[in-house]
């Protein structure tokens, strides 16, 4: 009997060990110290001391290739006038120990590069430039390096906000699920620019401009699993707007806008949106511009019709939650607190979607992006 108990106990411990996972946690930032990496235990939420794995200047947004062999980040370089900065994207090779080896940089053709993404094949890269409303595309070569910008699309227009919408501010660009179109959110013009994508060349061509609610300030987006719906996170009026996608034309039909905060709340903007892998939940981060402790994450349930219902607003305990991501096993959400110089972990219930603080955090200078790679 004792022997059977011992075997059962050892088996239980082994199962617990196997269920735990240690992920490589990469952190982009708004400083010039470089891209950082730490280790995350997905059971406990404990994060190891981070270390710099590649020098970089303002790597505030990153994306990894599907096989995790290559990484791409935004960067900035000084203009020849010595005063203004130029937007750029950098390519890195990821080595066996997780170090990122710099390969190359390309200019974006704009200013204030703030977002990069890959198409569904991993052979086209897109960048968004907040400073002057330009979206650029590049062809990704077999060795991970990039062609010069193939297309540089310049947005036009403005919005009603007296300070934030005096002109175009491209904030993100994403390939559609079928990879036929690219959707670019422009905070300054309250619009989604739709482009057709030639995967062979990475060329973009303008298809249509879709209006968003006035003064909303569209920032980032996510698609439903089948690509039939697009959820747009509005920065200036914290909310999520649902659009129905036309797979043939690339057009969008405006649906319901779901507020993330109580009516009348001021001086809070939204920063990031993420859908769970099962498509059942959407998460959005909200930033308190006045540093009054109102920073939070909103948790929303997605029903069978694609509609959203807010089920939790959890305080995050850091100032300016800039970016977050959910671990591949769905058990943790890791958040970058930009102004608090901290990265922290939340437990996540995969069934209910509800978040719970873990108490685990690490110090990182000006963190602005979170991503995971399995060792």
C-alpha positions as CSV (number, residue, x, y, z in Angstrom):
1,X,0.0,0.0,0.0
2,X,2.8,2.4,0.9
3,X,4.5,1.6,-2.4
4,X,1.2,2.3,-4.3
5,X,0.8,5.6,-2.5
6,X,4.4,6.5,-3.3
7,X,3.9,5.8,-7.0
8,X,0.6,7.8,-7.1
9,X,2.3,10.7,-5.3
10,X,5.3,10.7,-7.7
11,X,2.9,10.5,-10.6
12,X,0.9,13.5,-9.4
13,X,4.1,15.6,-8.9
14,X,5.3,14.6,-12.4
15,X,2.0,15.7,-13.9
16,X,2.2,19.0,-12.1
17,X,5.7,19.5,-13.3
18,X,4.8,18.7,-16.9
19,X,1.8,21.1,-16.8
20,X,4.1,24.0,-15.8
21,X,5.8,25.8,-18.7
22,X,8.7,28.2,-18.7
23,X,8.4,30.7,-21.6
24,X,10.9,33.2,-22.9
25,X,9.3,36.6,-22.3
26,X,10.5,39.3,-24.7
27,X,10.0,43.0,-23.7
28,X,10.1,46.0,-26.1
29,X,10.5,49.5,-24.7
30,X,10.6,53.2,-25.4
31,X,14.3,53.6,-24.3
32,X,17.6,53.0,-26.1
33,X,18.7,50.1,-23.8
34,X,17.6,47.4,-26.2
35,X,15.2,44.5,-26.3
36,X,15.0,42.5,-23.0
37,X,14.2,38.8,-22.3
38,X,13.1,37.1,-19.1
39,X,11.7,33.6,-18.2
40,X,8.1,33.2,-17.1
41,X,6.6,30.3,-15.1
42,X,3.1,30.0,-16.4
43,X,1.9,28.2,-13.2
44,X,3.1,30.7,-10.7
45,X,3.5,33.8,-12.7
46,X,7.0,34.3,-11.5
47,X,9.2,36.2,-13.9
48,X,13.0,36.0,-13.8
49,X,15.3,39.0,-13.8
50,X,15.4,40.4,-17.4
51,X,18.5,40.8,-19.5
52,X,19.2,42.7,-22.7
53,X,19.4,40.4,-25.7
54,X,19.9,42.9,-28.4
55,X,20.8,46.6,-28.5
56,X,18.0,48.7,-30.1
57,X,16.8,52.3,-30.2
58,X,13.1,52.6,-29.2
59,X,12.0,49.1,-30.0
60,X,8.5,49.9,-28.9
61,X,6.7,47.2,-30.9
62,X,7.9,43.8,-32.0
63,X,6.6,40.8,-34.0
64,X,8.1,37.3,-34.3
65,X,7.9,35.1,-37.4
66,X,5.7,32.1,-37.0
67,X,8.6,29.7,-36.5
68,X,10.2,32.2,-34.1
69,X,13.4,32.3,-36.1
70,X,13.2,36.0,-36.9
71,X,12.1,39.1,-35.0
72,X,11.2,42.5,-36.3
73,X,10.9,45.7,-34.3
74,X,10.3,49.4,-34.7
75,X,13.2,51.7,-34.3
76,X,14.1,55.4,-34.7
77,X,17.1,57.2,-36.1
78,X,18.2,60.8,-36.2
79,X,17.5,62.8,-39.3
80,X,20.4,64.6,-40.9
81,X,19.1,67.9,-39.4
82,X,19.9,66.4,-36.0
83,X,16.6,67.4,-34.5
84,X,13.9,65.2,-36.0
85,X,13.8,61.4,-36.0
86,X,13.1,59.0,-38.8
87,X,10.9,55.8,-38.4
88,X,12.5,52.5,-39.1
89,X,12.1,48.7,-38.8
90,X,14.8,46.3,-37.8
91,X,15.3,42.6,-38.5
92,X,16.9,40.1,-36.0
93,X,17.9,36.5,-36.1
94,X,16.8,34.6,-32.9
95,X,19.6,32.2,-31.8
96,X,19.2,29.0,-29.8
97,X,19.7,30.7,-26.4
98,X,17.1,33.4,-27.3
99,X,19.6,36.2,-28.1
100,X,18.5,38.4,-31.0
101,X,21.3,39.1,-33.6
102,X,20.8,42.3,-35.5
103,X,20.5,41.7,-39.3
104,X,19.4,45.0,-40.9
105,X,17.3,48.1,-40.6
106,X,15.0,49.8,-43.2
107,X,13.5,53.2,-43.1
108,X,9.7,53.3,-43.1
109,X,9.3,56.5,-45.1
110,X,7.6,58.1,-42.2
111,X,8.1,59.4,-38.6
112,X,7.3,57.8,-35.3
113,X,7.2,54.1,-36.3
114,X,4.8,52.6,-33.7
115,X,3.6,49.2,-35.0
116,X,4.9,46.3,-37.0
117,X,3.1,43.1,-38.2
118,X,3.5,40.2,-40.6
119,X,1.0,38.8,-43.1
120,X,-0.4,35.3,-42.7
121,X,2.4,33.7,-44.8
122,X,5.2,35.6,-43.0
123,X,6.6,36.9,-46.3
124,X,5.3,40.5,-46.0
125,X,5.9,43.0,-43.2
126,X,3.9,46.2,-42.5
127,X,4.7,49.2,-40.4
128,X,2.6,52.1,-39.2
129,X,4.0,55.6,-38.6
130,X,2.1,57.6,-36.0
131,X,4.0,60.9,-36.7
132,X,2.8,61.5,-40.2
133,X,0.1,58.9,-41.0
134,X,2.0,56.5,-43.3
135,X,1.8,52.7,-43.7
136,X,4.6,50.9,-45.4
137,X,5.1,47.3,-46.7
138,X,8.2,45.2,-47.2
139,X,9.0,41.9,-48.7
140,X,10.6,39.4,-46.2
141,X,13.4,37.4,-47.8
142,X,14.3,33.8,-47.0
143,X,17.2,34.9,-44.7
144,X,14.9,37.1,-42.7
145,X,16.1,40.4,-44.1
146,X,13.7,43.0,-45.6
147,X,13.5,44.6,-49.0
148,X,13.3,48.4,-49.1
149,X,9.8,49.7,-48.6
150,X,7.6,48.4,-51.5
151,X,4.6,50.6,-50.8
152,X,4.4,53.8,-48.6
153,X,0.7,54.7,-48.3
154,X,0.0,58.2,-47.0
155,X,-3.2,58.9,-45.1
156,X,-5.1,62.2,-45.4
157,X,-7.7,64.0,-43.2
158,X,-8.3,64.9,-39.6
159,X,-10.8,64.4,-36.8
160,X,-12.8,66.5,-34.2
161,X,-10.3,66.1,-31.3
162,X,-8.6,69.6,-31.0
163,X,-5.2,68.2,-30.0
164,X,-4.9,64.5,-31.1
165,X,-6.6,64.7,-34.5
166,X,-5.1,67.7,-36.3
167,X,-3.9,65.3,-39.0
168,X,-3.5,61.6,-39.8
169,X,-1.8,59.3,-37.3
170,X,-1.5,55.7,-38.6
171,X,-1.4,53.5,-35.5
172,X,-1.5,49.9,-36.7
173,X,-1.8,47.6,-39.8
174,X,-3.0,44.0,-39.9
175,X,-3.5,41.4,-42.7
176,X,-7.0,39.9,-43.0
177,X,-7.4,36.3,-42.1
178,X,-7.6,35.3,-45.8
179,X,-4.5,37.4,-46.4
180,X,-6.2,39.4,-49.3
181,X,-6.4,42.7,-47.5
182,X,-4.5,44.9,-45.0
183,X,-6.5,47.1,-42.6
184,X,-4.8,50.1,-41.1
185,X,-6.3,52.1,-38.2
186,X,-5.7,55.8,-38.3
187,X,-6.3,57.6,-34.9
188,X,-6.1,61.0,-36.4
189,X,-8.7,60.6,-39.2
190,X,-11.2,58.3,-37.4
191,X,-10.9,55.8,-40.2
192,X,-9.8,52.3,-41.3
193,X,-7.9,52.3,-44.5
194,X,-8.3,49.2,-46.5
195,X,-5.6,48.0,-48.9
196,X,-5.4,45.0,-51.2
197,X,-2.2,42.9,-50.7
198,X,-0.1,41.3,-53.4
199,X,1.7,38.6,-51.4
200,X,4.2,38.0,-54.2
201,X,5.6,41.5,-54.1
202,X,4.2,42.9,-50.8
203,X,2.6,45.8,-52.8
204,X,-0.4,47.6,-51.2
205,X,-3.2,49.2,-53.2
206,X,-5.9,51.4,-51.8
207,X,-9.4,49.8,-51.8
208,X,-11.6,52.0,-49.6
209,X,-11.7,54.2,-46.5
210,X,-14.1,53.2,-43.8
211,X,-15.3,55.8,-41.3
212,X,-15.2,55.1,-37.5
213,X,-17.3,56.9,-34.9
214,X,-16.2,60.6,-34.8
215,X,-13.6,61.4,-32.2
216,X,-13.1,57.7,-31.3
217,X,-9.5,57.5,-32.4
218,X,-9.1,53.9,-33.7
219,X,-5.8,52.4,-32.5
220,X,-5.4,48.6,-32.6
221,X,-7.6,45.8,-33.9
222,X,-8.2,42.0,-33.8
223,X,-10.2,39.6,-36.0
224,X,-12.6,36.9,-35.1
225,X,-11.3,33.4,-35.8
226,X,-13.0,33.1,-39.1
227,X,-12.2,36.6,-40.2
228,X,-15.8,37.7,-40.7
229,X,-15.6,40.3,-37.9
230,X,-13.1,43.0,-37.0
231,X,-12.9,44.5,-33.5
232,X,-11.4,48.0,-33.4
233,X,-10.1,49.4,-30.1
234,X,-10.8,53.1,-29.9
235,X,-8.1,55.0,-27.9
236,X,-9.7,58.5,-27.4
237,X,-13.2,57.2,-26.4
238,X,-12.4,53.9,-24.6
239,X,-14.5,51.4,-26.5
240,X,-14.5,48.6,-29.1
241,X,-16.3,49.0,-32.4
242,X,-17.5,45.9,-34.3
243,X,-17.3,45.7,-38.0
244,X,-18.6,43.0,-40.3
245,X,-16.0,42.1,-43.0
246,X,-16.8,41.5,-46.7
247,X,-14.4,38.8,-47.8
248,X,-14.9,39.7,-51.5
249,X,-14.4,43.4,-51.5
250,X,-12.6,44.0,-48.2
251,X,-15.3,46.5,-47.2
252,X,-16.4,46.9,-43.6
253,X,-20.0,47.3,-42.3
254,X,-20.2,49.3,-39.0
255,X,-21.8,47.5,-36.1
256,X,-22.2,48.2,-32.4
257,X,-19.7,50.2,-30.3
258,X,-19.3,48.8,-26.7
259,X,-18.0,51.2,-24.1
260,X,-15.2,49.9,-21.8
261,X,-15.8,52.4,-19.0
262,X,-18.6,54.1,-17.2
263,X,-20.2,57.1,-19.0
264,X,-18.6,60.4,-18.1
265,X,-15.2,59.1,-17.2
266,X,-12.5,61.5,-18.5
267,X,-8.7,61.5,-19.1
268,X,-8.5,57.7,-19.7
269,X,-7.5,56.3,-23.1
270,X,-7.3,52.7,-24.3
271,X,-4.0,51.1,-25.6
272,X,-4.2,47.4,-26.5
273,X,-6.7,44.7,-27.5
274,X,-6.4,41.0,-27.6
275,X,-8.7,38.1,-28.4
276,X,-8.2,34.8,-26.6
277,X,-7.2,31.9,-28.8
278,X,-10.6,30.2,-28.4
279,X,-12.3,33.4,-29.6
280,X,-14.5,33.6,-26.5
281,X,-13.0,36.6,-24.8
282,X,-11.6,40.0,-25.7
283,X,-9.3,42.0,-23.4
284,X,-8.5,45.7,-23.6
285,X,-6.1,47.9,-21.5
286,X,-7.1,51.4,-20.3
287,X,-4.6,54.1,-19.3
288,X,-5.2,56.9,-16.7
289,X,-3.7,60.0,-18.2
290,X,-3.8,61.8,-14.8
291,X,-2.1,59.0,-12.8
292,X,-5.0,58.7,-10.3
293,X,-4.9,54.9,-10.0
294,X,-7.7,54.2,-12.6
295,X,-5.6,52.1,-15.0
296,X,-7.3,48.8,-15.8
297,X,-8.0,45.9,-18.1
298,X,-11.5,45.3,-19.4
299,X,-12.6,41.7,-20.0
300,X,-15.4,41.1,-22.5
301,X,-17.3,37.9,-23.5
302,X,-17.9,37.4,-27.2
303,X,-21.3,35.8,-27.9
304,X,-22.3,33.6,-30.8
305,X,-23.3,36.7,-32.9
306,X,-20.0,38.4,-32.2
307,X,-21.5,40.9,-29.7
308,X,-19.5,41.9,-26.6
309,X,-20.5,42.0,-23.0
310,X,-18.2,43.6,-20.4
311,X,-17.8,41.1,-17.4
312,X,-14.8,42.5,-15.5
313,X,-12.7,45.7,-15.1
314,X,-9.7,44.9,-13.0
315,X,-7.3,47.5,-11.6
316,X,-3.8,46.8,-12.7
317,X,-1.8,48.7,-10.1
318,X,0.6,50.3,-12.6
319,X,0.6,53.6,-14.5
320,X,0.0,53.4,-18.3
321,X,-0.6,49.8,-19.2
322,X,0.8,50.0,-22.8
323,X,0.7,46.5,-24.0
324,X,-0.1,42.9,-22.9
325,X,-0.3,39.4,-24.2
326,X,-1.8,36.1,-23.2
327,X,0.4,33.0,-22.8
328,X,-0.1,30.2,-25.3
329,X,-1.6,28.0,-22.7
330,X,-4.1,30.7,-21.8
331,X,-3.2,30.7,-18.1
332,X,-1.5,34.0,-17.7
333,X,-1.8,37.6,-19.0
334,X,1.5,39.6,-18.8
335,X,1.2,43.4,-18.8
336,X,3.7,46.2,-19.6
337,X,3.3,49.2,-17.2
338,X,5.0,51.9,-19.2
339,X,5.2,54.8,-16.8
340,X,5.7,52.5,-13.7
341,X,8.7,50.8,-15.3
342,X,7.2,47.4,-14.4
343,X,6.1,44.2,-16.1
344,X,3.5,42.2,-14.1
345,X,1.6,38.9,-14.3
346,X,-2.1,38.1,-13.9
347,X,-3.6,34.6,-13.6
348,X,-6.3,34.0,-16.1
349,X,-9.2,31.5,-15.9
350,X,-9.4,29.9,-19.4
351,X,-13.1,29.0,-18.9
352,X,-14.5,32.2,-17.5
353,X,-11.9,34.6,-18.9
354,X,-11.6,36.3,-15.5
355,X,-8.3,37.8,-14.4
356,X,-6.7,37.7,-10.9
357,X,-3.5,39.5,-9.8
358,X,-0.5,37.2,-9.1
359,X,1.6,39.7,-7.2
360,X,4.6,39.0,-9.4
361,X,6.3,41.8,-11.2
362,X,9.8,42.8,-12.4
363,X,11.4,46.2,-13.1
364,X,12.0,47.1,-16.7
365,X,12.7,50.6,-18.0
366,X,9.7,52.0,-20.0
367,X,8.2,48.7,-21.1
368,X,5.9,49.0,-24.2
369,X,5.5,45.5,-25.7
370,X,5.2,41.9,-24.5
371,X,5.6,38.6,-26.4
372,X,6.3,34.9,-25.8
373,X,8.5,32.2,-27.3
374,X,8.7,28.6,-26.2
375,X,12.4,27.7,-25.5
